[in-house]
Each structure stands twice: as C-alpha cells, then as structure tokens.
Amino acid sequence: MSFQDLLRDTLATLWAHKRRTMLTMFGIAWGIISITVMVAAGEGLGVGIQKNQETFGKDVMIVFAGRTSMQAGGTRSGRRVRWGEDDYVQVVKEAPACKYVMPELGNDVQVHSLFNSGTIPTVGSLPPFTEIRSIAVAQGRFYNEEDNAEARNVAFLGSDAKKKQLFAEREAIGQTISMNGIPYTVIGVMKSKEQNSSYDGADVRKVFVPFNSMRRDFPNKPPAVEHTVDRLLVAPWSLETHLDCVRQIRRSLGRLHNFDPRDKEAAGIWDTVKKREANRMIIVGMEVFMGAVGVATLFLGGLGVMNVMLVSVRERTREIGVRKALGATRESILRQFFLETIIVVALSGGTGLLLSYGFCTLVNLLPMPPFFAGLLASWKLGALSIFLLGLIAVLSALYPANRAASVDPIEALRFEAGG
C-alpha cells in the first residue's frame, strides 16, 4: 500500500469514527491548554515579583549605623556608631568584593520654584546611585562625576516632586529652584516608577543632588552629628561575591569605628540580595508547583487519550482480522494506527497550543495587578507538551494494535464476534 493510499484510508477511518476522534482530540487539546496556561501563570508571577523588587534597587545592600552590642577594643557595648562622610573612600579600598560602596545623606529641604514650594526629602550620593537604585531618566540627565567633584548646584527631580509639587505640567529642565535659600539648577527629571519598598520614602517624591553639594549645603545637624551620613549603599560584583562583600564591609567598618565585625547591631544591613535569593526560592517553588499541577493535568489528559485509543483498537479487532485475512502485513496495520495517532495528535496539539497562546495574549491585554507580569507562555513548553501527549497516544495505540495484529486472523474475527 502506497503512502497516499494509506493516508486516504486513515482519513476515511477517522471521519467514520468522528465522535471517537473528537474525544481523543479534546483530551490532547485540553492537556496542552492546561499545562501551558498553568506554567505561564507561574512564570508571569515569578517575573512580576522580580521586576517589582528591582524597582527599589538591584542587588543593593543598605548599611545603617546602630549601637554596639559587643565589647571591642576596651569600649563598652551600647555605644552609638555613626558613619563618617569619607568612610566610603577607605572601605572601597578594603572591600574588593564590592562593586560599589557609596555614602547617602538625606534631609528634608525647603524647596521653592516660581510656581510652588514645599518641604521635600533631598538625597545626596554619587552618580552610580542611579544604577543600584533603579533611577531612570525621563528628561535631561542625572548628575555626573564632574558635578560631584565640583559640588555644582544642580538638582535632579523625582517625577512626583516635579509634577505634583514644583512645576506641574510646565517645563522644569534649566529652571532655577531655591533649596533652603540656595539656588539650584534643574538638570533632569526622573521617570515615574512603582516602588514596592523603601527606607526613607518613595524616590519619585525626592530631589537628588551631588553628594559633595549635599554635605556642603544640607549636612546633618546638630553639630554633634556633623560630617556623618545616614547610610552606606553597597553592591557586590555578583551573587557569588555577595558574602565576601558583606564580610569585608563589616571588617572595614569595624576597624574604622572600633567595633567587633561580628556585631550585627553596630552595622545593620538591609540586604536585598538575600531577599532576592529568598524570593527566588519562593518563585522556583511556585513554578515547580504550577508545573507539577500542569503535568498532572497533562497525564490525566493522556490517560483519557489512552482509554479512547484502547476502545478504538478493541472496536477494530474485526477490521484487523479481515485485513490480515486479505493479506495485509503486520507492519502495514501498525503503520496505519501510527499515522492515525500522529494526525490526531498534530491537529489537536496544534489547536490546543493556538488556543492557549491566544488566551494568554488576550489576558495580557488586561491591566495586570502588582507582582504579576501576565501569562508568559513558552513555545518550548508547548512543543514539549505535544511531544509527551503524542508519545502517550502513540504508545497507547501501538501496544494494543501490536497485540491485535499479532493474533491469527480467525481468532481476531472470533474475538470480535464474541465481544
């Protein structure tokens, strides 16, 4: 029998058993849709959580000065520790596992524009602040190394500080604002962002100035805490250097301020790297759970396909006997069952894949809640699903067909007649 004749007979057989064929196709398509949507939901949740976390900062550690809880160098515990304005210079030299170590000084400043005024949180740090704190520029630019080295009077506005407090819809770039009576030129405006956490308020409501300008014009007061900063911002080179970076930071600060490097109360660290790792474990757990549920649904669909194929072979035992009596070979019978299964799996699997991706696309057009990036489907997952279901279908069809094709034609006819 030629392949063309085999294909014609296969399609005729499928059409003659439309109900059975539709049941088989439904089982395969439903399995594909279930696992694709379930895993896409898990992937979307994981990506959403990661992106939302990065709105605060990417792999950043905030090092706060506290009080000693251990005796060190002859000093008592309970002593107040404060970071100096220039501590970061020495710490950078002693912490090679850290990509960035920079000071951050923040105070409330009275800010006036030609149109409005208000008390606005103002922050001074170094130019890489934008990288580790995920500050994106909407207009103009952020201050650079020259601005900081020369302590220029330049300001970068948070999106809400510009729009809701100082300039509304007016142009802000190039305008002069008064900060505690000192003129500053606006050089940039921040792109709006949703921020899921902070230690001193949302970035969109702040004004950012070079660190050297900040410590000159808006230092910490009263005099007892002059020449100090509120915190140090630290970023490791990679996740692999994270622990070394933490150890080196504690050792360097302990030496500078005479406290035990093991004293976590003296140098408290808000570690978003560790938080990211914890979130990653949660995300992996969710993806494994969603994938397991999807795989379970997939195999339930496969069991349905197997049952339908077993019934199909049983119903066609007489047909197999007649064909063998007329001279059909065992291989030709198996080939027809294999081709039928491949056609059904390809059509139903492709339909299920198109429906699932169409559903994901439609859902992604809707507004998404926080921590959810939508249904992120993968073509690789769909192809794997089709392969697994196809394998189940082929095995469930070929095994009974092989047994039926192996029996004597007379026994096959008697079996059907007796059934």
Buried (B, 14 or more C-beta within 10 A) or exposed (E): EEEEEBEEBBEEBBEEBEEBBBBBBBBBBBBBBBBBBBBBBBBBBBBBBBBBBBBBBBBBBBBBBBBBBBBBEEBEBEBEBBBBBEBBEBBBEBBEBBBBBBBBBBBEBEBBBEEEBBEBBBBBBBBBBBBBBBBEBEBBBBBEEEBBEEBBBBBBBBBBBBBBBBBEEEEBBEBEBBBBEEEBEBBBBBEBBEBBEBEEBBBBBBBBBBBBBBBBBBBBEEEEEEEBBBBBBBBBBEEEBBEBBBBBBBBBBBBBBBBBBEBEBBBBBBBBBBEBEEBBEEBEEBBEEBBEBBBEBBBBBBBBBBBBBBBBBBEBBBBBBBBBEEEBEBEBBBBBBBBBBBBBBEBBBBBBBBBBBEBBEEBBEEEBEEBBBBBBBEEEBBEBBBEBBBEBBBBBBBBBBBEBBEBEBEEBBBBBEEE
